Amino acid sequence: MIQALKSLLGLDQATASDNVRLTSEDLPLATATLLVEMTRADHNQTEDERATVEQALVSHFALPADEARALLEEAERETDRAISLYDYTAALNQALDDEQRVKVLELLWRVALADGHLDKYEEYLVRKVADLLYVPHASYIRAKLAVVDAQDEG
């Protein structure tokens, strides 16, 4: 009976650990997928947020606009089928140092604040990713303040 339920739900074919399996070469995709998750966190994906993700990909990975757009579209497809953030954060943990992981949090904060409103689900997602990236709470707060200060200046 349990096997029948697993089969009905598709659980016998794939498990969470079979989800994606990214490597360090997939850093742009892993980062972009987390950013797309942020645009969807408050269930109100805005064009400002999407544009912020695209700009973040251009500036952070030094990509031409068309490549950033293609990466964003791939990340949206990836997010549609993702069941966990673990594979993405594991790839980032493996390849990035502490400072670079904090930079990923800053990118997440930029997207979360792009629409001028910080939703509780957006803040929760940044906190969750910070935990998965083993970023200390003080660095999490500094990343947020750096983005808020930059927005106030701009």
C-alpha positions, 0 to 999 in steps of 0.5 A, a space after each residue: 500500500 505504501 509503495 502504491 501511494 509513493 507511485 501515485 505521488 511520483 515519489 518512487 521515481 525521484 527523491 529530494 536528493 535526486 532533485 538537481 545536483 549542481 556543481 561549482 561550475 553552475 554558480 550563475 544558475 544556482 545564484 540566479 535560481 535563488 534570486 528567482 525564488 526571492 521574486 516569488 517569495 511574497 507571491 507577488 512577482 513584480 517587473 521591478 524585481 525581475 529587472 533587479 535580478 537581471 541587473 544583478 546577473 549582469 553586474 555580479 557575473 559580468 554577463 552581457 544583457 542577453 546572456 543574463 536574460 537567458 540565465 534568468 529564463 533558465 533559472 525560472 524553469 529551474 525554480 518551477 521544478 525545484 523542491 528544495 534550496 539545498 542543491 543550490 546552496 550546497 553548490 555555492 557553499 562548495 565554491 564560495 568563500 565567506 565574503 562571496 556568500 555574503 555577497 549572495 545575500 546582498 543580491 537577495 536583499 536587493 531583489 527583496 527590496 526592489 519593489 520598495 516593500 520587504 515582505 515577511 516571506 522575503 525576509 524569511 527566505 534571506 534568513 533561510 538562505 543565510 543559514 544554509 550558506 553558514 553566514 553568521 547573523 551579524 553578516 546577514 544584518 550587515 548585508 541587509 544594511 549595506 543594501 538599504 544604505 545603497 538604496 538610500 544613497 541612490 
